[in-house]
C-alpha cells in the first residue's frame, strides 16, 4: 500500500512510487491504482477486473 510518496516493503526497505511502478511493470504484476477520491464500489470493480473475479 502506498501512502504519500514512499512505501515500505515487507522487508523494511523504502521504495518510491516510481520504483514500485517500474518493478510491477517489469514483473508484469497486476496493479490497482487508488486515490482519495476512489469510492469503495470503484475499488471493488477495479479489483474484480484486475483479478478477473
PQR file of N, CA, C, O and H, with PARSE charges and radii, in Angstrom:
ATOM      1  N   UNK A   1       0.845  -1.162   0.000 -0.4000 1.5000
ATOM      2  CA  UNK A   1       0.000   0.000   0.000 -0.0000 2.0000
ATOM      3  C   UNK A   1       0.894   1.228   0.000  0.5500 1.7000
ATOM      4  O   UNK A   1       1.894   1.277   0.715 -0.5500 1.4000
ATOM      5  N   UNK A   2       0.535   2.207  -0.793 -0.4000 1.5000
ATOM      6  CA  UNK A   2       1.321   3.424  -0.867 -0.0000 2.0000
ATOM      7  C   UNK A   2       0.555   4.568  -0.213  0.5500 1.7000
ATOM      8  O   UNK A   2      -0.570   4.874  -0.607 -0.5500 1.4000
ATOM      9  H   UNK A   2      -0.278   2.167  -1.374  0.4000 1.0000
ATOM     10  N   UNK A   3       1.157   5.184   0.765 -0.4000 1.5000
ATOM     11  CA  UNK A   3       0.601   6.362   1.407 -0.0000 2.0000
ATOM     12  C   UNK A   3       1.650   7.448   1.336  0.5500 1.7000
ATOM     13  O   UNK A   3       2.735   7.309   1.901 -0.5500 1.4000
ATOM     14  H   UNK A   3       2.071   4.935   1.084  0.4000 1.0000
ATOM     15  N   UNK A   4       1.336   8.523   0.649 -0.4000 1.5000
ATOM     16  CA  UNK A   4       2.336   9.573   0.473 -0.0000 2.0000
ATOM     17  C   UNK A   4       3.269   9.229  -0.668  0.5500 1.7000
ATOM     18  O   UNK A   4       2.840   8.702  -1.694 -0.5500 1.4000
ATOM     19  H   UNK A   4       0.455   8.637   0.190  0.4000 1.0000
ATOM     20  N   UNK A   5       4.541   9.527  -0.490 -0.4000 1.5000
ATOM     21  CA  UNK A   5       5.490   9.354  -1.582 -0.0000 2.0000
ATOM     22  C   UNK A   5       6.292   8.066  -1.524  0.5500 1.7000
ATOM     23  O   UNK A   5       6.946   7.700  -2.500 -0.5500 1.4000
ATOM     24  H   UNK A   5       4.890   9.955   0.343  0.4000 1.0000
ATOM     25  N   UNK A   6       6.251   7.388  -0.413 -0.4000 1.5000
ATOM     26  CA  UNK A   6       7.038   6.167  -0.305 -0.0000 2.0000
ATOM     27  C   UNK A   6       6.199   5.052   0.294  0.5500 1.7000
ATOM     28  O   UNK A   6       5.158   5.294   0.904 -0.5500 1.4000
ATOM     29  H   UNK A   6       5.720   7.685   0.380  0.4000 1.0000
ATOM     30  N   UNK A   7       6.665   3.846   0.112 -0.4000 1.5000
ATOM     31  CA  UNK A   7       6.021   2.675   0.712 -0.0000 2.0000
ATOM     32  C   UNK A   7       7.104   1.809   1.318  0.5500 1.7000
ATOM     33  O   UNK A   7       8.248   1.822   0.865 -0.5500 1.4000
ATOM     34  H   UNK A   7       7.512   3.649  -0.384  0.4000 1.0000
ATOM     35  N   UNK A   8       6.750   1.074   2.317 -0.4000 1.5000
ATOM     36  CA  UNK A   8       7.706   0.184   2.961 -0.0000 2.0000
ATOM     37  C   UNK A   8       7.362  -1.248   2.592  0.5500 1.7000
ATOM     38  O   UNK A   8       6.217  -1.677   2.733 -0.5500 1.4000
ATOM     39  H   UNK A   8       5.820   1.063   2.685  0.4000 1.0000
ATOM     40  N   UNK A   9       8.351  -1.980   2.123 -0.4000 1.5000
ATOM     41  CA  UNK A   9       8.148  -3.371   1.746 -0.0000 2.0000
ATOM     42  C   UNK A   9       8.090  -4.241   2.993  0.5500 1.7000
ATOM     43  O   UNK A   9       8.416  -3.784   4.089 -0.5500 1.4000
ATOM     44  H   UNK A   9       9.282  -1.632   2.008  0.4000 1.0000
ATOM     45  N   UNK A  10       7.669  -5.515   2.828 -0.4000 1.5000
ATOM     46  CA  UNK A  10       7.667  -6.426   3.982 -0.0000 2.0000
ATOM     47  C   UNK A  10       9.055  -6.617   4.582  0.5500 1.7000
ATOM     48  O   UNK A  10       9.191  -7.039   5.731 -0.5500 1.4000
ATOM     49  H   UNK A  10       7.404  -5.886   1.938  0.4000 1.0000
ATOM     50  N   UNK A  11      10.084  -6.303   3.796 -0.4000 1.5000
ATOM     51  CA  UNK A  11      11.457  -6.465   4.273 -0.0000 2.0000
ATOM     52  C   UNK A  11      11.986  -5.209   4.952  0.5500 1.7000
ATOM     53  O   UNK A  11      13.140  -5.160   5.379 -0.5500 1.4000
ATOM     54  H   UNK A  11       9.974  -5.961   2.863  0.4000 1.0000
ATOM     55  N   UNK A  12      11.116  -4.180   5.049 -0.4000 1.5000
ATOM     56  CA  UNK A  12      11.503  -2.966   5.742 -0.0000 2.0000
ATOM     57  C   UNK A  12      12.239  -1.942   4.889  0.5500 1.7000
ATOM     58  O   UNK A  12      12.712  -0.934   5.415 -0.5500 1.4000
ATOM     59  H   UNK A  12      10.179  -4.220   4.702  0.4000 1.0000
ATOM     60  N   UNK A  13      12.348  -2.181   3.572 -0.4000 1.5000
ATOM     61  CA  UNK A  13      13.013  -1.212   2.713 -0.0000 2.0000
ATOM     62  C   UNK A  13      11.993  -0.219   2.185  0.5500 1.7000
ATOM     63  O   UNK A  13      10.819  -0.550   2.023 -0.5500 1.4000
ATOM     64  H   UNK A  13      11.964  -3.000   3.145  0.4000 1.0000
ATOM     65  N   UNK A  14      12.439   0.986   1.921 -0.4000 1.5000
ATOM     66  CA  UNK A  14      11.558   2.037   1.430 -0.0000 2.0000
ATOM     67  C   UNK A  14      11.792   2.233  -0.061  0.5500 1.7000
ATOM     68  O   UNK A  14      12.932   2.309  -0.519 -0.5500 1.4000
ATOM     69  H   UNK A  14      13.393   1.255   2.053  0.4000 1.0000
ATOM     70  N   UNK A  15      10.692   2.312  -0.815 -0.4000 1.5000
ATOM     71  CA  UNK A  15      10.762   2.475  -2.264 -0.0000 2.0000
ATOM     72  C   UNK A  15       9.906   3.666  -2.675  0.5500 1.7000
ATOM     73  O   UNK A  15       8.900   3.966  -2.033 -0.5500 1.4000
ATOM     74  H   UNK A  15       9.766   2.250  -0.443  0.4000 1.0000
ATOM     75  N   UNK A  16      10.304   4.333  -3.734 -0.4000 1.5000
ATOM     76  CA  UNK A  16       9.491   5.415  -4.265 -0.0000 2.0000
ATOM     77  C   UNK A  16       8.364   4.845  -5.101  0.5500 1.7000
ATOM     78  O   UNK A  16       8.433   3.703  -5.554 -0.5500 1.4000
ATOM     79  H   UNK A  16      11.122   4.089  -4.256  0.4000 1.0000
ATOM     80  N   UNK A  17       7.322   5.645  -5.306 -0.4000 1.5000
ATOM     81  CA  UNK A  17       6.209   5.209  -6.159 -0.0000 2.0000
ATOM     82  C   UNK A  17       6.705   4.880  -7.557  0.5500 1.7000
ATOM     83  O   UNK A  17       6.259   3.907  -8.166 -0.5500 1.4000
ATOM     84  H   UNK A  17       7.266   6.573  -4.938  0.4000 1.0000
ATOM     85  N   UNK A  18       7.624   5.685  -8.066 -0.4000 1.5000
ATOM     86  CA  UNK A  18       8.161   5.451  -9.406 -0.0000 2.0000
ATOM     87  C   UNK A  18       8.827   4.080  -9.468  0.5500 1.7000
ATOM     88  O   UNK A  18       8.608   3.322 -10.413 -0.5500 1.4000
ATOM     89  H   UNK A  18       7.987   6.475  -7.572  0.4000 1.0000
ATOM     90  N   UNK A  19       9.630   3.767  -8.473 -0.4000 1.5000
ATOM     91  CA  UNK A  19      10.314   2.476  -8.468 -0.0000 2.0000
ATOM     92  C   UNK A  19       9.319   1.320  -8.341  0.5500 1.7000
ATOM     93  O   UNK A  19       9.481   0.285  -8.987 -0.5500 1.4000
ATOM     94  H   UNK A  19       9.808   4.383  -7.706  0.4000 1.0000
ATOM     95  N   UNK A  20       8.293   1.500  -7.511 -0.4000 1.5000
ATOM     96  CA  UNK A  20       7.265   0.466  -7.388 -0.0000 2.0000
ATOM     97  C   UNK A  20       6.555   0.241  -8.713  0.5500 1.7000
ATOM     98  O   UNK A  20       6.320  -0.902  -9.105 -0.5500 1.4000
ATOM     99  H   UNK A  20       8.162   2.341  -6.987  0.4000 1.0000
ATOM    100  N   UNK A  21       6.206   1.341  -9.417 -0.4000 1.5000
ATOM    101  CA  UNK A  21       5.569   1.203 -10.733 -0.0000 2.0000
ATOM    102  C   UNK A  21       6.480   0.482 -11.711  0.5500 1.7000
ATOM    103  O   UNK A  21       6.029  -0.390 -12.454 -0.5500 1.4000
ATOM    104  H   UNK A  21       6.397   2.269  -9.099  0.4000 1.0000
ATOM    105  N   UNK A  22       7.764   0.841 -11.716 -0.4000 1.5000
ATOM    106  CA  UNK A  22       8.726   0.199 -12.617 -0.0000 2.0000
ATOM    107  C   UNK A  22       8.865  -1.286 -12.317  0.5500 1.7000
ATOM    108  O   UNK A  22       8.890  -2.112 -13.230 -0.5500 1.4000
ATOM    109  H   UNK A  22       8.130   1.550 -11.113  0.4000 1.0000
ATOM    110  N   UNK A  23       8.955  -1.621 -11.039 -0.4000 1.5000
ATOM    111  CA  UNK A  23       9.125  -3.034 -10.659 -0.0000 2.0000
ATOM    112  C   UNK A  23       7.878  -3.859 -10.967  0.5500 1.7000
ATOM    113  O   UNK A  23       7.991  -4.984 -11.454 -0.5500 1.4000
ATOM    114  H   UNK A  23       8.936  -0.950 -10.297  0.4000 1.0000
ATOM    115  N   UNK A  24       6.697  -3.321 -10.691 -0.4000 1.5000
ATOM    116  CA  UNK A  24       5.483  -4.082 -11.002 -0.0000 2.0000
ATOM    117  C   UNK A  24       5.333  -4.257 -12.508  0.5500 1.7000
ATOM    118  O   UNK A  24       4.879  -5.306 -12.962 -0.5500 1.4000
ATOM    119  H   UNK A  24       6.605  -2.407 -10.295  0.4000 1.0000
ATOM    120  N   UNK A  25       5.707  -3.246 -13.287 -0.4000 1.5000
ATOM    121  CA  UNK A  25       5.651  -3.371 -14.745 -0.0000 2.0000
ATOM    122  C   UNK A  25       6.668  -4.411 -15.222  0.5500 1.7000
ATOM    123  O   UNK A  25       6.351  -5.247 -16.068 -0.5500 1.4000
ATOM    124  H   UNK A  25       6.076  -2.393 -12.918  0.4000 1.0000
ATOM    125  N   UNK A  26       7.870  -4.361 -14.686 -0.4000 1.5000
ATOM    126  CA  UNK A  26       8.915  -5.302 -15.096 -0.0000 2.0000
ATOM    127  C   UNK A  26       8.511  -6.737 -14.781  0.5500 1.7000
ATOM    128  O   UNK A  26       8.760  -7.649 -15.570 -0.5500 1.4000
ATOM    129  H   UNK A  26       8.128  -3.682 -13.999  0.4000 1.0000
ATOM    130  N   UNK A  27       7.890  -6.928 -13.628 -0.4000 1.5000
ATOM    131  CA  UNK A  27       7.469  -8.267 -13.207 -0.0000 2.0000
ATOM    132  C   UNK A  27       6.104  -8.667 -13.769  0.5500 1.7000
ATOM    133  O   UNK A  27       5.626  -9.781 -13.551 -0.5500 1.4000
ATOM    134  H   UNK A  27       7.687  -6.188 -12.987  0.4000 1.0000
ATOM    135  N   UNK A  28       5.491  -7.731 -14.497 -0.4000 1.5000
ATOM    136  CA  UNK A  28       4.162  -7.948 -15.092 -0.0000 2.0000
ATOM    137  C   UNK A  28       3.117  -8.339 -14.042  0.5500 1.7000
ATOM    138  O   UNK A  28       2.294  -9.228 -14.259 -0.5500 1.4000
ATOM    139  H   UNK A  28       5.879  -6.827 -14.674  0.4000 1.0000
ATOM    140  N   UNK A  29       3.175  -7.656 -12.909 -0.4000 1.5000
ATOM    141  CA  UNK A  29       2.218  -7.891 -11.833 -0.0000 2.0000
ATOM    142  C   UNK A  29       0.989  -7.010 -12.029  0.5500 1.7000
ATOM    143  O   UNK A  29       1.112  -5.876 -12.490 -0.5500 1.4000
ATOM    144  H   UNK A  29       3.844  -6.933 -12.732  0.4000 1.0000
ATOM    145  N   UNK A  30      -0.187  -7.514 -11.686 -0.4000 1.5000
ATOM    146  CA  UNK A  30      -1.385  -6.679 -11.781 -0.0000 2.0000
ATOM    147  C   UNK A  30      -1.353  -5.589 -10.712  0.5500 1.7000
ATOM    148  O   UNK A  30      -0.847  -5.803  -9.610 -0.5500 1.4000
ATOM    149  H   UNK A  30      -0.287  -8.435 -11.311  0.4000 1.0000
ATOM    150  N   UNK A  31      -1.887  -4.443 -11.039 -0.4000 1.5000
ATOM    151  CA  UNK A  31      -1.930  -3.336 -10.084 -0.0000 2.0000
ATOM    152  C   UNK A  31      -3.315  -2.714 -10.063  0.5500 1.7000
ATOM    153  O   UNK A  31      -4.059  -2.782 -11.042 -0.5500 1.4000
ATOM    154  H   UNK A  31      -2.298  -4.269 -11.934  0.4000 1.0000
ATOM    155  N   UNK A  32      -3.645  -2.113  -8.944 -0.4000 1.5000
ATOM    156  CA  UNK A  32      -4.881  -1.360  -8.790 -0.0000 2.0000
ATOM    157  C   UNK A  32      -4.483   0.002  -8.246  0.5500 1.7000
ATOM    158  O   UNK A  32      -3.879   0.102  -7.177 -0.5500 1.4000
ATOM    159  H   UNK A  32      -3.040  -2.057  -8.149  0.4000 1.0000
ATOM    160  N   UNK A  33      -4.823   1.046  -8.985 -0.4000 1.5000
ATOM    161  CA  UNK A  33      -4.496   2.400  -8.564 -0.0000 2.0000
ATOM    162  C   UNK A  33      -5.661   2.974  -7.768  0.5500 1.7000
ATOM    163  O   UNK A  33      -6.814   2.916  -8.196 -0.5500 1.4000
ATOM    164  H   UNK A  33      -5.313   0.965  -9.853  0.4000 1.0000
ATOM    165  N   UNK A  34      -5.344   3.522  -6.617 -0.4000 1.5000
ATOM    166  CA  UNK A  34      -6.354   4.073  -5.714 -0.0000 2.0000
ATOM    167  C   UNK A  34      -5.888   5.445  -5.243  0.5500 1.7000
ATOM    168  O   UNK A  34      -4.709   5.649  -4.950 -0.5500 1.4000
ATOM    169  H   UNK A  34      -4.407   3.569  -6.269  0.4000 1.0000
ATOM    170  N   UNK A  35      -6.825   6.378  -5.175 -0.4000 1.5000
ATOM    171  CA  UNK A  35      -6.512   7.674  -4.574 -0.0000 2.0000
ATOM    172  C   UNK A  35      -7.640   8.045  -3.610  0.5500 1.7000
ATOM    173  O   UNK A  35      -8.561   7.257  -3.394 -0.5500 1.4000
ATOM    174  H   UNK A  35      -7.783   6.213  -5.413  0.4000 1.0000
ATOM    175  N   UNK A  36      -7.566   9.215  -3.048 -0.4000 1.5000
ATOM    176  CA  UNK A  36      -8.538   9.615  -2.027 -0.0000 2.0000
ATOM    177  C   UNK A  36      -9.954   9.758  -2.565  0.5500 1.7000
ATOM    178  O   UNK A  36     -10.912   9.733  -1.792 -0.5500 1.4000
ATOM    179  H   UNK A  36      -6.818   9.855  -3.224  0.4000 1.0000
ATOM    180  N   UNK A  37     -10.103   9.909  -3.892 -0.4000 1.5000
ATOM    181  CA  UNK A  37     -11.442  10.077  -4.460 -0.0000 2.0000
ATOM    182  C   UNK A  37     -12.064   8.752  -4.890  0.5500 1.7000
ATOM    183  O   UNK A  37     -13.212   8.733  -5.337 -0.5500 1.4000
ATOM    184  H   UNK A  37      -9.325   9.929  -4.520  0.4000 1.0000
ATOM    185  N   UNK A  38     -11.344   7.659  -4.768 -0.4000 1.5000
ATOM    186  CA  UNK A  38     -11.856   6.348  -5.171 -0.0000 2.0000
ATOM    187  C   UNK A  38     -12.895   5.858  -4.170  0.5500 1.7000
ATOM    188  O   UNK A  38     -12.632   5.768  -2.970 -0.5500 1.4000
ATOM    189  H   UNK A  38     -10.412   7.675  -4.406  0.4000 1.0000
ATOM    190  N   UNK A  39     -14.081   5.542  -4.689 -0.4000 1.5000
ATOM    191  CA  UNK A  39     -15.127   5.026  -3.797 -0.0000 2.0000
ATOM    192  C   UNK A  39     -14.914   3.537  -3.562  0.5500 1.7000
ATOM    193  O   UNK A  39     -14.146   2.886  -4.271 -0.5500 1.4000
ATOM    194  H   UNK A  39     -14.294   5.614  -5.664  0.4000 1.0000
ATOM    195  N   UNK A  40     -15.597   3.017  -2.569 -0.4000 1.5000
ATOM    196  CA  UNK A  40     -15.499   1.596  -2.262 -0.0000 2.0000
ATOM    197  C   UNK A  40     -16.001   0.759  -3.441  0.5500 1.7000
ATOM    198  O   UNK A  40     -15.423  -0.281  -3.755 -0.5500 1.4000
ATOM    199  H   UNK A  40     -16.220   3.546  -1.993  0.4000 1.0000
ATOM    200  N   UNK A  41     -17.063   1.206  -4.085 -0.4000 1.5000
ATOM    201  CA  UNK A  41     -17.592   0.485  -5.245 -0.0000 2.0000
ATOM    202  C   UNK A  41     -16.600   0.500  -6.412  0.5500 1.7000
ATOM    203  O   UNK A  41     -16.409  -0.516  -7.081 -0.5500 1.4000
ATOM    204  H   UNK A  41     -17.533   2.051  -3.830  0.4000 1.0000
ATOM    205  N   UNK A  42     -15.972   1.654  -6.653 -0.4000 1.5000
ATOM    206  CA  UNK A  42     -14.964   1.734  -7.713 -0.0000 2.0000
ATOM    207  C   UNK A  42     -13.797   0.807  -7.423  0.5500 1.7000
ATOM    208  O   UNK A  42     -13.298   0.128  -8.320 -0.5500 1.4000
ATOM    209  H   UNK A  42     -16.128   2.479  -6.109  0.4000 1.0000
ATOM    210  N   UNK A  43     -13.365   0.781  -6.178 -0.4000 1.5000
ATOM    211  CA  UNK A  43     -12.256  -0.092  -5.796 -0.0000 2.0000
ATOM    212  C   UNK A  43     -12.624  -1.556  -6.015  0.5500 1.7000
ATOM    213  O   UNK A  43     -11.833  -2.325  -6.562 -0.5500 1.4000
ATOM    214  H   UNK A  43     -13.770   1.333  -5.449  0.4000 1.0000
ATOM    215  N   UNK A  44     -13.822  -1.939  -5.588 -0.4000 1.5000
ATOM    216  CA  UNK A  44     -14.271  -3.322  -5.777 -0.0000 2.0000
ATOM    217  C   UNK A  44     -14.296  -3.682  -7.258  0.5500 1.7000
ATOM    218  O   UNK A  44     -13.888  -4.781  -7.634 -0.5500 1.4000
ATOM    219  H   UNK A  44     -14.465  -1.315  -5.144  0.4000 1.0000
ATOM    220  N   UNK A  45     -14.766  -2.772  -8.096 -0.4000 1.5000
ATOM    221  CA  UNK A  45     -14.806  -3.003  -9.538 -0.0000 2.0000
ATOM    222  C   UNK A  45     -13.396  -3.164 -10.110  0.5500 1.7000
ATOM    223  O   UNK A  45     -13.155  -4.064 -10.914 -0.5500 1.4000
ATOM    224  H   UNK A  45     -15.096  -1.879  -7.790  0.4000 1.0000
ATOM    225  N   UNK A  46     -12.474  -2.306  -9.704 -0.4000 1.5000
ATOM    226  CA  UNK A  46     -11.096  -2.383 -10.200 -0.0000 2.0000
ATOM    227  C   UNK A  46     -10.420  -3.688  -9.794  0.5500 1.7000
ATOM    228  O   UNK A  46      -9.746  -4.329 -10.601 -0.5500 1.4000
ATOM    229  H   UNK A  46     -12.670  -1.575  -9.051  0.4000 1.0000
ATOM    230  N   UNK A  47     -10.609  -4.072  -8.532 -0.4000 1.5000
ATOM    231  CA  UNK A  47     -10.009  -5.330  -8.051 -0.0000 2.0000
ATOM    232  C   UNK A  47     -10.604  -6.510  -8.797  0.5500 1.7000
ATOM    233  O   UNK A  47      -9.882  -7.417  -9.213 -0.5500 1.4000
ATOM    234  H   UNK A  47     -11.156  -3.551  -7.877  0.4000 1.0000
ATOM    235  N   UNK A  48     -11.922  -6.500  -8.966 -0.4000 1.5000
ATOM    236  CA  UNK A  48     -12.583  -7.591  -9.696 -0.0000 2.0000
ATOM    237  C   UNK A  48     -12.073  -7.687 -11.129  0.5500 1.7000
ATOM    238  O   UNK A  48     -11.836  -8.782 -11.640 -0.5500 1.4000
ATOM    239  H   UNK A  48     -12.508  -5.764  -8.627  0.4000 1.0000
ATOM    240  N   UNK A  49     -11.908  -6.543 -11.770 -0.4000 1.5000
ATOM    241  CA  UNK A  49     -11.441  -6.514 -13.165 -0.0000 2.0000
ATOM    242  C   UNK A  49      -9.994  -7.008 -13.260  0.5500 1.7000
ATOM    243  O   UNK A  49      -9.673  -7.831 -14.118 -0.5500 1.4000
ATOM    244  H   UNK A  49     -12.101  -5.653 -11.356  0.4000 1.0000
ATOM    245  N   UNK A  50      -9.131  -6.511 -12.390 -0.4000 1.5000
ATOM    246  CA  UNK A  50      -7.704  -6.881 -12.445 -0.0000 2.0000
ATOM    247  C   UNK A  50      -7.496  -8.358 -12.162  0.5500 1.7000
ATOM    248  O   UNK A  50      -6.693  -9.015 -12.825 -0.5500 1.4000
ATOM    249  H   UNK A  50      -9.391  -5.842 -11.693  0.4000 1.0000
ATOM    250  N   UNK A  51      -8.230  -8.892 -11.162 -0.4000 1.5000
ATOM    251  CA  UNK A  51      -8.033 -10.278 -10.782 -0.0000 2.0000
ATOM    252  C   UNK A  51      -9.086 -11.219 -11.381  0.5500 1.7000
ATOM    253  O   UNK A  51      -9.174 -12.390 -11.014 -0.5500 1.4000
ATOM    254  H   UNK A  51      -8.882  -8.359 -10.623  0.4000 1.0000
ATOM    255  N   UNK A  52      -9.877 -10.678 -12.307 -0.4000 1.5000
ATOM    256  CA  UNK A  52     -10.887 -11.462 -13.038 -0.0000 2.0000
ATOM    257  C   UNK A  52     -11.822 -12.230 -12.104  0.5500 1.7000
ATOM    258  O   UNK A  52     -12.035 -13.432 -12.264 -0.5500 1.4000
ATOM    259  H   UNK A  52      -9.806  -9.726 -12.605  0.4000 1.0000
ATOM    260  N   UNK A  53     -12.367 -11.518 -11.138 -0.4000 1.5000
ATOM    261  CA  UNK A  53     -13.300 -12.132 -10.181 -0.0000 2.0000
ATOM    262  C   UNK A  53     -14.732 -11.928 -10.631  0.5500 1.7000
ATOM    263  O   UNK A  53     -15.661 -12.373  -9.957 -0.5500 1.4000
ATOM    264  H   UNK A  53     -12.194 -10.542 -11.008  0.4000 1.0000
TER
END
